Amino acid sequence: MCAEPVDRRSGGRGKKLIKDGDAEASVAHFCLQKLHILPSEFLGLPIKDRAFIIASIQARIDSEKKAAREAKAKAKAPRGRHRRR
């Protein structure tokens, strides 16, 4: 009476889908992590609502990338402590 091990993962492909660039899986992952929306809730939304959320996520990502570039540029800029003559 040896019980077989139970695979609790849903197919075991979740992380692979996100890393391999499956756009819908990536958006569902972002919704879960940052917006606290379950993937099933996101995928159950009407297409227009999902499109709006995707556009909002893209705008947030673009804004965060811009802020990171500006912070990096500011860190590289001369401090002004030693004046050049």
C-alpha positions as CSV (number, residue, x, y, z in Angstrom):
1,M,0.0,0.0,0.0
2,C,2.4,2.6,-1.1
3,A,0.8,5.9,-2.0
4,E,2.0,7.6,-5.1
5,P,3.5,11.0,-4.7
6,V,1.1,13.8,-5.4
7,D,2.2,16.5,-7.8
8,R,0.7,19.7,-6.4
9,R,1.8,21.8,-9.3
10,S,-0.6,22.5,-12.1
11,G,1.3,20.9,-14.9
12,G,4.6,22.2,-13.6
13,R,4.8,24.8,-16.4
14,G,3.9,28.1,-14.6
15,K,7.4,29.4,-14.1
16,K,8.5,28.3,-17.6
17,L,5.5,30.2,-19.1
18,I,6.5,33.4,-17.4
19,K,10.2,33.1,-18.1
20,D,9.7,32.1,-21.8
21,G,7.8,35.2,-22.5
22,D,4.1,34.1,-22.6
23,A,2.6,37.5,-22.5
24,E,-0.7,36.5,-20.9
25,A,1.1,34.5,-18.2
26,S,3.4,37.4,-17.5
27,V,0.5,39.9,-17.2
28,A,-1.4,37.4,-14.9
29,H,1.8,37.1,-12.8
30,F,2.1,40.9,-12.5
31,C,-1.6,41.1,-11.6
32,L,-1.1,38.5,-8.8
33,Q,2.1,40.0,-7.4
34,K,1.5,43.8,-7.7
35,L,-2.3,44.2,-8.0
36,H,-3.4,41.2,-5.8
37,I,-5.7,40.0,-8.6
38,L,-5.9,36.2,-9.0
39,P,-5.0,35.0,-12.5
40,S,-8.4,33.4,-12.8
41,E,-10.0,36.7,-12.0
42,F,-7.9,38.5,-14.6
43,L,-8.6,35.9,-17.3
44,G,-12.3,36.0,-16.5
45,L,-12.6,39.7,-17.2
46,P,-14.1,41.0,-20.4
47,I,-11.5,41.6,-23.1
48,K,-11.8,45.4,-22.9
49,D,-11.1,45.3,-19.2
50,R,-8.1,43.1,-19.7
51,A,-6.8,45.4,-22.5
52,F,-7.1,48.3,-20.1
53,I,-5.2,46.5,-17.4
54,I,-2.5,45.5,-19.8
55,A,-2.1,49.1,-21.1
56,S,-2.0,50.4,-17.5
57,I,0.7,47.8,-16.7
58,Q,2.7,48.8,-19.7
59,A,2.4,52.5,-18.8
60,R,3.7,51.7,-15.3
61,I,6.6,49.7,-16.6
62,D,7.6,52.5,-19.0
63,S,7.4,55.0,-16.2
64,E,9.5,52.9,-13.9
65,K,12.1,52.3,-16.6
66,K,12.3,56.1,-17.2
67,A,12.7,56.8,-13.5
68,A,15.5,54.2,-13.4
69,R,17.3,55.8,-16.4
70,E,17.0,59.2,-14.8
71,A,18.4,57.9,-11.4
72,K,21.3,56.2,-13.2
73,A,22.1,59.4,-15.2
74,K,21.9,61.5,-12.0
75,A,24.2,59.1,-10.2
76,K,26.8,59.4,-13.0
77,A,26.5,63.2,-13.2
78,P,29.3,65.3,-11.7
79,R,28.5,66.4,-8.1
80,G,29.9,69.9,-8.5
81,R,32.0,69.7,-5.4
82,H,35.3,70.2,-7.3
83,R,35.1,73.0,-9.8
84,R,37.0,72.7,-13.0
85,R,38.9,75.8,-14.1
